[in-house]
């Protein structure tokens, strides 16, 4: 795919804001997300949703256009990775509830030398990282 082909498929911008305003809007949107998660202890998905709406507002986009853009982007993302997330959640729940995760950790740590401990932790994180899908 060439850049021209990708640009031809791009949607029309929902705002006519300049680069400076868009940059400030991005920083403000990120700040909103961070504050909602850290200070208000809001769930990450809800904070990201509100942050995207704030970004659209700061960028000068119409609320209806911002919502339409958000739902189109979320819909295409969920359509492409939804099954993967669902299967990861199922596998993660089974691994966590069955005690399999603890057994994997204990086995790897028992076989690792003191010098190899950081690499053992990397291996554990890559294997046990699957239950993180359950938290989604």
N, C-alpha and C positions, 0 to 999 in steps of 0.2 A: 504494500500500500504506500502510495506517495502522500506527501503532505497536502497536495492539492486535493486528492481524493478524500482525505480525512476532513479537510476544511469544507469541502462541498457538502458533506453530510452533517456538518455542525448546525445546531439550531440557531435561530436568530437570537441575538442578545436580548435580554429582558430589560436592560437599562442602557441609557446612553451616557452613563457616568464616565469620567475620565480615569486615567490610570491612578492618579493620586487618590481620588475619592474611592476607587475600588480597593486600593491598598489599605487605606484607613478603614474601610468597611470590613475587610478581611481581618485586620487586627482587632477591631471592635467585636466582631463575631466570635473570634477565638477567645477574647477576654470574657465575653458573656458565657460561653461554654465552660471555661475553666472556673469562673465564679459560681455558676450553678452547681457544678459537680463538687467543688471543694468546700465552698462556704454553706450552700444550702443542702448539700448531700442529696442532690437530685439524681435520679437514675440517668445513666449516660445516654440512653436512646432519647429520652425526653429532653435532656439538655441539648443534645445535638439538633433535635428538631426545632427547639426554640432558638438556638443559635443560628440555624440556617434562616429562620424567619427574620431574626435581627439583622443578619448580614444583608438580606434583601432590602430591608428597610433602610439601613445605612447606605446602601448603594443606590437608593432612589428608585427601586423597582416597585411596581404596583403590587399590593398584597396578593391579588389574584394570580398575577404572573409568577410571583415567588412560590406560591403554593403549588401551582401547576408544574413549575420546574422541579420542585422538590418531589412531588409525587411521581413524576415521570422518571426521575433519576433513581428514586428508591425502588420503584416498580421494576425497572430494568435490572437493578442490582440484585434484588431478591429473586427475580426470575432466573438469573444466571447462577447464583450461589445458594439459593434457598434450600435445595435438597442436600447440599454439602453441609450446611449449618445444622439442618435437622438430623442427619445421620451422625454428625459429630456430637450433637447433644445427646442422642440416644446412647452412643458408644461411651461417651464420657460419664453419663449417669450410671450405666452398667459397670464401668470400670471403678468408679468411686464407691458405689454401694456394695459391690461384691468383695471389696478389700483387695482387689487386684492391683490397684495403684500402690498400696502400701507394700504388697509383696514384691512388686517390681523395684521399688525404691530400696527395700531391705536387701534384696538380692544383689543389685548393682553396687550398693555401698559396701556390702560384705566382701565383694571381690575386688574392690578398688584399693590400690595402695594410697598412702598419704599424699604422695606426689601427684597421683592421678585423680585426686578428689575433685579438683575444679572441672576436669573433663568428664568425670562421672556425673557431676551435677548438670553439665550441659546435656549429656545423654538423657538423664532423668527428665530434665525440662522438655526436651524434644519429644519424649515418649509420653510423659504425663501431661503435656500441654493440651492434649485432646480434651480432658475434662473442662478446660476453659470454655469450650464451645457450649457446655452446659450452662454456664453463667450468662450467656447471651440471652 
